Amino acid sequence: MNKGTGKRKMSFMLSILIKTTIAYHEQLKHAEAEIQATSVRVKGPLRDITVTAVCCPPQHNLKAEHFEAFFRTLGPSFLAGGDFNSKNTLWGSR
């Protein structure tokens, strides 16, 4: 629990599996309450790309601005996957 707030601090374990023959290096972890992510920068034949695993805890009401700010930290070429806890009536969420 966080001291003084009575609220639990949630932390998620995220992983990315990479074949041993692929050149990469680990990026700094993104560990904010709203968006948590682990990322690697993969060496490509034409350009490098950031691959990131994302978790957005469901108790936060994220807006497009949160995701846009996070995506800017990943660089010009990235692939982001994970649990975004996105709600939309198109897939049955209220």
C-alpha positions as CSV (number, residue, x, y, z in Angstrom):
1,M,0.0,0.0,0.0
2,N,1.1,3.5,-0.6
3,K,1.9,5.2,2.7
4,G,-0.7,7.8,3.7
5,T,-3.1,7.2,0.8
6,G,-4.7,3.9,1.8
7,K,-4.5,2.9,-1.9
8,R,-2.6,0.0,-3.3
9,K,0.1,0.7,-5.8
10,M,-0.4,-1.7,-8.8
11,S,2.6,-3.0,-10.6
12,F,2.5,-5.4,-13.6
13,M,5.0,-7.7,-15.0
14,L,5.5,-7.2,-18.7
15,S,7.8,-9.1,-21.0
16,I,8.9,-9.3,-24.6
17,L,10.4,-12.5,-26.0
18,I,13.2,-12.0,-28.6
19,K,15.0,-14.6,-30.7
20,T,18.7,-14.8,-29.7
21,T,19.8,-14.0,-33.2
22,I,18.0,-10.6,-33.3
23,A,20.1,-7.6,-32.2
24,Y,18.3,-5.4,-29.6
25,H,18.8,-3.3,-26.5
26,E,16.4,-2.7,-23.6
27,Q,14.9,0.7,-23.3
28,L,14.0,2.5,-20.0
29,K,10.8,1.2,-18.5
30,H,7.7,3.5,-18.6
31,A,6.3,3.2,-15.1
32,E,3.5,5.8,-14.6
33,A,0.2,4.9,-12.8
34,E,-1.8,5.2,-16.0
35,I,0.5,3.5,-18.5
36,Q,3.2,0.9,-17.7
37,A,5.4,-0.5,-20.4
38,T,8.6,-2.3,-21.1
39,S,10.4,-1.8,-24.5
40,V,13.2,-2.9,-26.6
41,R,14.9,-1.3,-29.6
42,V,15.4,-3.9,-32.4
43,K,18.0,-3.4,-35.0
44,G,16.4,-3.7,-38.5
45,P,18.0,-3.9,-42.0
46,L,16.7,-0.5,-42.9
47,R,15.8,1.2,-39.6
48,D,15.5,0.4,-35.9
49,I,12.1,-0.2,-34.4
50,T,10.9,0.0,-30.8
51,V,8.8,-2.9,-29.7
52,T,6.8,-2.3,-26.5
53,A,4.5,-4.3,-24.2
54,V,1.9,-2.1,-22.5
55,C,-0.5,-2.4,-19.6
56,C,-3.0,0.3,-18.7
57,P,-4.7,-0.5,-15.3
58,P,-8.5,-0.4,-15.6
59,Q,-9.1,2.1,-12.8
60,H,-7.7,5.0,-14.9
61,N,-9.8,7.0,-17.4
62,L,-7.2,7.5,-20.2
63,K,-7.7,10.0,-23.0
64,A,-6.1,10.1,-26.4
65,E,-3.6,12.7,-25.1
66,H,-2.2,10.1,-22.6
67,F,-1.5,7.7,-25.4
68,E,-0.2,10.3,-27.8
69,A,2.3,11.5,-25.1
70,F,3.4,7.9,-24.4
71,F,3.7,7.0,-28.1
72,R,6.0,10.1,-28.6
73,T,8.5,8.5,-26.1
74,L,8.8,5.5,-28.4
75,G,10.4,7.2,-31.3
76,P,9.4,7.4,-35.0
77,S,9.1,3.6,-35.6
78,F,7.3,1.5,-33.0
79,L,5.0,-1.5,-32.4
80,A,3.0,-1.3,-29.2
81,G,0.8,-4.2,-28.0
82,G,-0.7,-5.3,-24.7
83,D,-3.7,-4.6,-22.5
84,F,-4.8,-1.1,-23.1
85,N,-8.2,-1.6,-21.2
86,S,-9.9,0.4,-24.0
87,K,-13.6,0.7,-23.7
88,N,-15.9,1.1,-26.7
89,T,-19.4,0.2,-27.6
90,L,-18.1,-1.3,-30.8
91,W,-16.8,-4.3,-28.9
92,G,-19.5,-4.4,-26.2
93,S,-18.0,-2.1,-23.5
94,R,-20.1,0.5,-21.8
